[in-house]
Amino acid sequence: MNRDRSGDRGRLEELVQSADPDDLQDLILRLASTHPEVRKECCSFLGSRVPTADEAAARAVFSLWDELEPDLEELDARGGGDEEQEDRVAELLREVADKLAEGRVPREDRRALLDEVIPYIASANSGMEDSLYDVAYAACYDDEDLRDLAGRLEALNKPWPLEHARRIYRRTGDREKYLALRALDMEYGLDYCDLATSYWETGERDLALGVAREGLEKGKGRLDELRQVGTAHGVGTGESPRHRGVLSLHQRCPQLRAIWLLVRILRRSDGVGVLGWPWLSAAAVERCWILREHADRRAGLLRERLA
């Protein structure tokens, strides 16, 4: 007896169109598990039509970028915009960075995204620079990516991108490139701190000490504040006002930890002061350091209790 195959086909199409996706998935997997030829055909068919997880992640990133770029371009052209527009762009850039941070976007696509991002970083006129840098760093999954980003930023030959490039080279251990960029910008106390601590971390302590001395003599900004703040704090406490000022500045400004490492570099045990500054004697520095370690221990205990 001849079967009406066209009728079966029509019935199947009707069932497929009305079936729940989960039921279709179960059917495909069941057939593929028992029929190798079906499994092969499914892999061939779906492989040419369904994106992999990495491809889907890349598409999601570029979809967000395509959504935000018209507004970003407008902000860049006008030097900013209204608060609502800026918030919208910042939020979308955050979503791009979050997607990248999931670690699924292929390198080729991440490099293509950087091609889009770097011109806006170079322009620095949109008001979105921090968010753009967040995206750029999120696009880096390893040191090779970081070096690529550093090279792009260095090529811009502008102060802020060069500073980021220098930090990256220090992080990736590209010593010669870091030192070359560091030598271009040695004006403020924290510049000398950065170089001195870099030498100290690599065991080049004589060089670290030499840079520290030079910085304390020539550096502007933070180290000058380090000397001046001490005179305004701690009167009547039984401790030198300058010593309490140094400690107080460090507690208020965590970013100055580099200065504390610099103080450690300069610490001596001869009791006659450092670099001819009697107020920065070995005993005084040691006392400040003990106070800092005590504060750190107390903070640690508090964190444990709150955990």
Beta strands, then each sheet from edge to edge (+ up, - down):
end
